[in-house]
Amino acid sequence: MSDLQACDVLIAGAGPAGLLLARLLAQGGVSVLVVDPLWDLRHGAFSSAALPLEAVRHFQLPEQVQAAHWQGWELHGPGEEPYRWFAEQSLGAVLDFGELRHWLAAQAQAAGARLQLGWAVRQWQASGCGASASLRGPGGVEQIQHCRWLVDATGQRRALLGDPPAAAGSLVSGEGVEWLLQVPTPQWQRWAHRLSFMLGSSWVPQGYGWVFPMQCGQLKLGVCRLHDGRRSQPPLHQLLRGLQQRLELEGATVLDRHGGLIRSTIRRREPHQRGVLLGLGDAVSTGNLLGGEGIRHAMASSEVLAPLLLEALAGRPGRLRRYAPRLKRRLGWRWSLSGRLARRTWLGLHSPAGDQRLERLLVGLQQNRSAEELSALLFDYRFERYGLKALPYLLGWR
Ligand SMILES: Cc1cc2nc3c(=O)[nH]c(=O)nc-3n(C[C@H](O)[C@H](O)[C@H](O)COP(=O)(O)OP(=O)(O)OC[C@H]3O[C@@H](n4cnc5c(N)ncnc54)[C@H](O)[C@@H]3O)c2cc1C
């Protein structure tokens, strides 16, 4: 066991949330340490990382982390023909998730944060006016780190906070598997400039499949579905292979296989703070289950927490009581509604009746909506454009 070390804020987890918080705090003159068991943040890039343009601009993400741009949607439903929508201009980017983490880490370090890779926070306890955390590093070596505030930014694992209490509502969980494929340029062009989704029970019961473009010659092929303890669900790899076959992507070289969970409570009522421990990003359910996306929401939680934590460090710890309500406001009422819709929509997609509802929805969207409006629906959760009364029918609530 090495000597006791000290910092103002210890952040467990070098995901988008932990790294952005580290940068913002370091810019505020705070001593910050980020630890993560990953040795190389470019590795273990589990996320598909599709983002709308607004988020790319808001977080000032540079070109080097944007593997491809997209300006349209291609939705394959239960029927034969896909539906397509295209805008004149870019609507967003597919990020290289490893590059994003690498860039965020460089930014945080340039601002003065320290990064300790290959280390995990194992446990912690309150000590004096802060916390003592036990870290485990290479070869099982242990280190005790003292800090005034400790942040759980370990994503859906919630390694320090643990799962939410029953009163906060159960965790809804989705699991995704994705392959990074190398394909010839003409085949890549077929899928370029758009986000393509495969919807309906014949593609992925209770979930969806996707093809996203990366840099020229590379595609991400994935499947994701919500967990339903009342049904037996086919293995995700089997569904992925089925997708690969139907989309004629069998000849492609698989460069990387990855995947992971996304787990959130629908109402986000879990405690965001326990003493000097604070939760950030997916660890406090910022991951959205409708589109299986959460990078921008996780980073939003860092922007909300940073100024409050700086005030707490300046002697006003009571300010942190504002964290959970401010984050709720920042995510907006549509966030919770979209979570409820996600549960109903995806879990209901396992039968011909569910497929018929979906086909009707796709036909309606094709007739009345532009690519921009589809983005507003799927990324801004602007369901009210459909009339809130019609919505439950549209998305299968009734
Ligand atoms: C298959 C899949 C596809 C997805 N696609 C998209 C998408 O297209 N768009 C989108 O916006 N989002 C997508 N997401 C969700 C998105 O990746 C997450 O919402 C986002 O990464 C959450 O960021 P975070 O910083 O909260 O946590 P994470 O990115 O999960 O980071 C947590 C970090 O904590 C580290 N850690 C774990 N345990 C410890 C410990 N004990 N001590 C220290 N560190 C620890 C981990 O190594 C990890 O680096 C997808 C997720 C999955 C699984």
The ligand as an SDF file (V2000), in Angstrom:
LIG
                    3D

 53 58  0  0  0  0  0  0  0  0999 V2000
  -24.0610   -0.2670  -27.3560 C   0  0  0  0  0  0  0  0  0  0  0  0
  -24.2280    1.1620  -26.9480 C   0  0  0  0  0  0  0  0  0  0  0  0
  -24.4580    2.1390  -27.9210 C   0  0  0  0  0  0  0  0  0  0  0  0
  -24.6190    3.4760  -27.5400 C   0  0  0  0  0  0  0  0  0  0  0  0
  -24.8160    4.4080  -28.5240 N   0  0  0  0  0  0  0  0  0  0  0  0
  -24.9180    5.7230  -28.1960 C   0  0  0  0  0  0  0  0  0  0  0  0
  -25.0860    6.7130  -29.2060 C   0  0  0  0  0  0  0  0  0  0  0  0
  -25.1960    6.4160  -30.3960 O   0  0  0  0  0  0  0  0  0  0  0  0
  -25.1480    8.0170  -28.8190 N   0  0  0  0  0  0  0  0  0  0  0  0
  -25.0380    8.3980  -27.4950 C   0  0  0  0  0  0  0  0  0  0  0  0
  -25.0960    9.6000  -27.1790 O   0  0  0  0  0  0  0  0  0  0  0  0
  -24.9070    7.4680  -26.5270 N   0  0  0  0  0  0  0  0  0  0  0  0
  -24.8380    6.1490  -26.8470 C   0  0  0  0  0  0  0  0  0  0  0  0
  -24.6850    5.2040  -25.8500 N   0  0  0  0  0  0  0  0  0  0  0  0
  -24.7120    5.6500  -24.4410 C   0  0  0  0  0  0  0  0  0  0  0  0
  -23.4560    6.4240  -24.0450 C   0  0  0  0  0  0  0  0  0  0  0  0
  -22.3030    5.7380  -24.4540 O   0  0  0  0  0  0  0  0  0  0  0  0
  -23.4620    6.6370  -22.5290 C   0  0  0  0  0  0  0  0  0  0  0  0
  -24.6790    7.2540  -22.1620 O   0  0  0  0  0  0  0  0  0  0  0  0
  -22.2790    7.5350  -22.1100 C   0  0  0  0  0  0  0  0  0  0  0  0
  -21.0410    6.9200  -22.4450 O   0  0  0  0  0  0  0  0  0  0  0  0
  -22.3380    7.8010  -20.6050 C   0  0  0  0  0  0  0  0  0  0  0  0
  -21.2150    8.5380  -20.2100 O   0  0  0  0  0  0  0  0  0  0  0  0
  -20.6630    8.4480  -18.7250 P   0  0  0  0  0  0  0  0  0  0  0  0
  -19.4420    9.3030  -18.6900 O   0  0  0  0  0  0  0  0  0  0  0  0
  -21.7600    8.7320  -17.7680 O   0  0  0  0  0  0  0  0  0  0  0  0
  -20.2640    6.9210  -18.4940 O   0  0  0  0  0  0  0  0  0  0  0  0
  -19.3200    5.9340  -19.3240 P   0  0  0  0  0  0  0  0  0  0  0  0
  -19.0500    6.4420  -20.6920 O   0  0  0  0  0  0  0  0  0  0  0  0
  -19.9280    4.5890  -19.1870 O   0  0  0  0  0  0  0  0  0  0  0  0
  -17.9360    5.9880  -18.5200 O   0  0  0  0  0  0  0  0  0  0  0  0
  -17.7770    5.3680  -17.2730 C   0  0  0  0  0  0  0  0  0  0  0  0
  -16.2950    5.0990  -17.0420 C   0  0  0  0  0  0  0  0  0  0  0  0
  -16.1210    4.6230  -15.6970 O   0  0  0  0  0  0  0  0  0  0  0  0
  -15.0880    3.6620  -15.6810 C   0  0  0  0  0  0  0  0  0  0  0  0
  -15.2050    2.8610  -14.4680 N   0  0  0  0  0  0  0  0  0  0  0  0
  -16.0170    1.8010  -14.2260 C   0  0  0  0  0  0  0  0  0  0  0  0
  -15.8330    1.3430  -12.9670 N   0  0  0  0  0  0  0  0  0  0  0  0
  -14.8960    2.1480  -12.3930 C   0  0  0  0  0  0  0  0  0  0  0  0
  -14.2950    2.2020  -11.1040 C   0  0  0  0  0  0  0  0  0  0  0  0
  -14.6120    1.3160  -10.1400 N   0  0  0  0  0  0  0  0  0  0  0  0
  -13.3610    3.1600  -10.8510 N   0  0  0  0  0  0  0  0  0  0  0  0
  -13.0340    4.0610  -11.8110 C   0  0  0  0  0  0  0  0  0  0  0  0
  -13.5870    4.0630  -13.0430 N   0  0  0  0  0  0  0  0  0  0  0  0
  -14.5010    3.1210  -13.3390 C   0  0  0  0  0  0  0  0  0  0  0  0
  -15.3040    2.8890  -16.9760 C   0  0  0  0  0  0  0  0  0  0  0  0
  -14.1160    2.2260  -17.3970 O   0  0  0  0  0  0  0  0  0  0  0  0
  -15.7270    4.0150  -17.9360 C   0  0  0  0  0  0  0  0  0  0  0  0
  -14.6060    4.5250  -18.6570 O   0  0  0  0  0  0  0  0  0  0  0  0
  -24.5510    3.8580  -26.1790 C   0  0  0  0  0  0  0  0  0  0  0  0
  -24.3190    2.8830  -25.2010 C   0  0  0  0  0  0  0  0  0  0  0  0
  -24.1590    1.5590  -25.5720 C   0  0  0  0  0  0  0  0  0  0  0  0
  -23.9210    0.5260  -24.5100 C   0  0  0  0  0  0  0  0  0  0  0  0
  1  2  1  0
  2  3  1  0
  2 52  2  0
  3  4  2  0
  4  5  1  0
  4 50  1  0
  5  6  2  0
  6  7  1  0
  6 13  1  0
  7  8  2  0
  7  9  1  0
  9 10  1  0
 10 11  2  0
 10 12  1  0
 12 13  2  0
 13 14  1  0
 14 15  1  0
 14 50  1  0
 15 16  1  0
 16 17  1  0
 16 18  1  0
 18 19  1  0
 18 20  1  0
 20 21  1  0
 20 22  1  0
 22 23  1  0
 23 24  1  0
 24 25  2  0
 24 26  1  0
 24 27  1  0
 27 28  1  0
 28 29  2  0
 28 30  1  0
 28 31  1  0
 31 32  1  0
 32 33  1  0
 33 34  1  0
 33 48  1  0
 34 35  1  0
 35 36  1  0
 35 46  1  0
 36 37  1  0
 36 45  1  0
 37 38  2  0
 38 39  1  0
 39 40  1  0
 39 45  2  0
 40 41  1  0
 40 42  2  0
 42 43  1  0
 43 44  2  0
 44 45  1  0
 46 47  1  0
 46 48  1  0
 48 49  1  0
 50 51  2  0
 51 52  1  0
 52 53  1  0
M  END
$$$$
